[in-house]
Amino acid sequence: MATAAGAPHGAAVDEARVQEFLERVITDGGAAVAGLCTSLGDRLGLYTAMAGAGPLTSAQLAARTGLVERYVREWLAAQVAGEYLTYAPDTDTYELPDEHAAVLADPESPTYAAGFFGILQAVFATEDSLMDAFRTGEGVGWEEHSPALFAGTAKFFRPGYAAALVPEWLTALDGVVEKLERGAEVADVGCGYGYSTTLMAQAFPRSHFHGFDFHRPSVEAARDLVTEQGLEGRVSFEVATAQDFPGGDFDLITFFDCLHDIGDPGGALHHAEQALADGGTCMIVEPNASANAQENVNPVGRALTASSVAVCLPSALAQHGPQALGNHAGEEALREIADDAGLHHWRLAAESPVNRVYAVGR
């Protein structure tokens, strides 16, 4: 009779359940390796070249992309195995369905998700550092990762922000859109590459926007975006932490998917409270994950909590602050931190499968 490892001697193992779980683990392992192929397809322009092109042979796709046919053919086989592409054996051609192209080939689509796979390069490269962190309790700072993390994170979040930030999230905040239309001062804390900041600036030309981030390379990328979009004079980016960003009397202060990465989230919200104008609003956008582990048993919850292990929690611990939340601390913990910081008015304003948006004020 088989026994489970670590179980009392003689405890029976359900072999069918063992096989079922083994299949799941192998499926997950295959997906992890296939993620590299997805990233390659995105970065090499393979999905873009196939979008709307109809059936293509491997030679035709190689010619379209300027890549070596033998590698392209191998990549195509992997994509068919994962059902990302369809294959017609009679013509030896491959096709990217339009519905798949909306997810893999169009960065402007709200459903574009290929950017997530660019993060994998950076995450797997820090495995040894994470092992040390598990043993010592030290952190792995955001800046310790490769640039693939910064670019991949920005690329992944941009479509969702573009689809929801202006038409849904800001309109869910009482009176904020009216202020922005008249002309308001806005601070975007933890702005990263500046996509959230510039999306707001494009929508509200009478307002001024100030992006702050402690990561200099991201700030430099954001400044390039300002020049690219012709937003000089209304949008600025500075290197600063969430606890010491300059300025005050902001009508709106935003935290996009970053409060949980801060080693002192209470200090950040206290500083925000001090920097708000009378009647000002904080908009806190956080991942849609629960403090109850069982409620995260779904694809989004799994992706978010795994990201917290690899990036969010280690980044917060590296700052040696009083709290390291992780990205699934839950609404109750966040609300308590805000209340302690002097932000007593708290409301869930909007929600999506990936994010929860809170309207917070004095």
N, C-alpha and C positions, 0 to 999 in steps of 0.2 A: 504493500500500500504506500502510495506517495505521501510525503508530508511537506507542508509549506516551510520554507526557510524561516527560522525564528519561531515557528509554532511549536506547541507542546508535542512531544513524540507521539505519533499515532494519529494526529489530527488529519483527517481526510482532506484532500485537495480535489476540487471540482475541475477535472481535466478540461472539460468543455470551456469553462470560464478562463482557464489558463490560456488555451488556444485563442479564445476570443480577444483576450487582452494582448497576447503576443501579436496578433494581427494588427491591433490598433497601434502598438508601439512601432511595428515595422512601417505601418502607414505614415506615422508621424516622422519617422526617420527618413522615409522617402520624400516626404514633403519638405523636410529641412534641407536635403540636398537639392531638391528641385527648386527651392528658393533661390539658390545661386544661379540656376538657369534662367529664372524669371528676371533676376537683376541684370544678367548679361543681355537678355532680350531687350530690356528697357534701355540700358546704357548704350548698347550697340545699334539701337534704332531698328531692330528686327520687327518688333510689333508695329511700329509706325509704318514701316515699309509694307507690311502685309495688310494694314487697315484699308478696307475698301478696294483692295486689289483683286479680289477673287482668287481662284485657285492658282498656285504658283508651284513650279518645280524648285528643288533645292538650288539648281543652277541659276534660275531666274532670280530667286531671292538673293543669292550671293552677288549677282551682277547689280541688283538694285542697291545693295548696301556696301559694295566694295569689299566684301569679306571672302574668306577662303571657303569654297564650296564644301569641302570635306567636313569642316567644323560645323558649317551651317546645317548640313544633312544630319549630323549627330544631334545637334540642338533640336531640330525639327522632330526627330524620333522621340526625344524626351518630352517634347511639348504634346505630342499625340498621346503618349503614355499617360500624361497627366490630364488629358482631355481639355487642354487649353486650345488645341488646334484640331481640325478634322483632316482626315486623310482619305484620298480617293485612289485605291490601288490600281484601277484600270488606267488612269492617266499619270500615276505617280506624282500627284500634286497635293499641296497642303493649303489649308484656308483658315484664316482667322475670322470667326463669325463676328458680325457687327456688334452683337451683344457683348462679346468678349473684348472687342476693340474699345468699347466705352469704359472698360475697367483697366485695360493694359496699354492703350495706345494714345489716348487723348488727355494730356495734362490739364486741359481746360474743362474736362467733364467732371461733374460733382462726384461721380462714382470712380474716378481714377484712383487706383490703389497700388500701382507698381512701385511708387516711391518708397513704400514700406520696406521693400526687399533690399533697397540700397543701404538700409541701416544694418543689415546682417553682417556686412563686411566688418564694420566697426565693433559690433557686439561680440562676435566670435573672437576677434583679435584681443579682447580684454579678458578672456577666460582665466588666464593665469593670475592676472591681477585680482579678479573676483575671488579666486580660490584663497589668495592671501587675505583678502578682506573678510571672508567668512571666518578665517582663523583668528584674525587680529581685532576685528571690529572697526577697522579703519575704512575710509571711503575710497571710491574711485571717482575722481573729479571729472566733471563734464569735459574740461579741457584736456584730460588725459586720453580721451578717445581720438580716433582718426577723424579727419574731415568728413569722411563718409557719413558719420552720425549726424553732423550738423546739417549737411546738405540733404540727407535722406529724411531727416525729421521735418525740415522745412517743406520739402517736396511732398511728403505724405499729408501734412496738415493743410496745405494750401487749398486743395480743391474743396474740402469741407468748409473752410472759412469763406472761400469765395461764394459758395452756394448759400450759406446761412447767415454769415455775420451781419451784413447790412439789411437784407430783407426780413430776417426772422429774429435774430438775437437782439440787435439794437432797438428794433421796434417793440420788443417785449419789455424794455426798460421805460418806466414812466417818465415822460417828458424829455428824454435824452435826445431823440431824433430832432425835436423842435429846437433844442439848444444848438445841436450840431449844424442845423440848417441856418440858424441865425449867425453863428460864429462862436465856437467854443475852444477851450484849451484842453487838450487830451494828453495823458501820459500812458504809454503802452510799456508796462514793466515786464522784463523778460522777453523782449521783442524778437530775439533771434535774428533771422535774416530779414525781418521787417515786412513780411507779407501781410500780416494782420494790420500793421500800421498804415501801409500804403493803400490797402483796400478801403479803409475808412477815409483816408485823405482823398482818394479819387471820388468817393461818393459825396463828400461834404467839402466843397472848395472854399467855403468861408471860414473853416476852422483850421486850427494849427495843431500839429501832432508832434509829440516828442517821444522817441523810442529810447528805452534804456535797457542795457544788458551788460552783465559782468564779463562776457566773453568777447574779447576784442576782435577776433576774426569774424565773428557773426556781425558785429557792428559795422565792420568795414564792408562786408557783403551788403548790408542794409543800405549803407551810404551809396554804394554803386547802384542799387535799385532806385534810389531817389533820382540820381542823374539820368538813369535809363528812362524813367517815367516822367521826367521833367517836373518834379515836385519841389525843386529847390525854393526856399523861402517860406514854405508851409510845413515842411517835414524835416526834422533833424534827428540824428541818432548820436547818443553819447555812451561811453563806457561808464557804468555805474551799477552799484548793487541795488537790490530792492529795499535795503535799509537806509540808503544814503543818496538816492537820486535827487538831483537838484530841482528847484522850482516849487511852486505852490499855486493855490487857487485854481486847481484843475477841476473842470466841470465833470470830467470822466477819467477814471483811472482803470485800466484794464490789466488783467492777468490771464494770459492765454496758455492754458495747459502748462503752467510753470510753478504755481504756488507750492505744490507738493514737492518740487525739486529743491526748494529753498531750505537751508538748514535752520533758519529762524523765521518761519512763516508768521509767527505772532509779531515779531519786530517789523516784518515787511508790511503787515496790515496796519500796525500802529503808525508807521511812517506815512502810509497812504492816507490814514485818517487825518493826520496833521496836514497833509498836502492838499486835501480836498477843499474846494470852494464851498461856501454855504449852499446847501441844497445839492451838492455834488453826489455822484454815484460811483461806486466801484462795481465793475463787472468782472466776476471771477468765473472763468471757464475751466472746468476740471473734467478728467476722464469719467465716463459713465461706468464706474465700477463700485462695487459695494464693500462695506466693511465686513459683511457676512460672506465668508468664503463660498458657501453653498450657492449663493445668488450669482456668483461669477462663473458657474458651470455652463458656459456658452462660448461660442467662438470669440466674441468681442472681449468678454471677461478674461478668457484665457490669454489672448494677445496682450491685454493691458497688464494683467498681473505678472506675466512673464517679463514684460518690459520693465516693470518696477524692480524685479530682482536684478536685472542686468544693468539698468541705467538710473532709474529714478531714486531709489533708496540709496545706492552707493554715492550718487551725486550729492544728495543732502547730507549724508554722513561725512563726506569729505570737507564740508564747510564747518564742521565742529560746532554746530549750533545746538540749541536746547531741544529741538524736535526734528525727527526725520520721519515724515509722514508715510512715504510710499504713495503710489497713485490710487490706492483704494482705501484711504482712511475713512471715507464716508462723510455724508453731509453733516451729521451730528457733530463730529470732531471739528470740521471746518467752521461750522457755525459758532461753536464755543470759542475757538481761537479768535474769530472776528469780533465776538461780543467782548472778550477780554481786551481787545485792541480799541474799543470804543465805537465799533460799528455794530450797533444794536438792531438795526433793521435788516432783515434777511429774508429773501424770497427766491424760490425756484422760479426763474422766469421762462426758461425754455429747456428743451431736452431733445437729444437725438440719440441714435444707437451708440454713438461714440462719446458724446459730450453731455454734460449738464451745465447750465448757465445760471449763475446766481446774481441777483440784483442786491447790492449791499450798500447801506448808508448809515449815517449817524442816527 
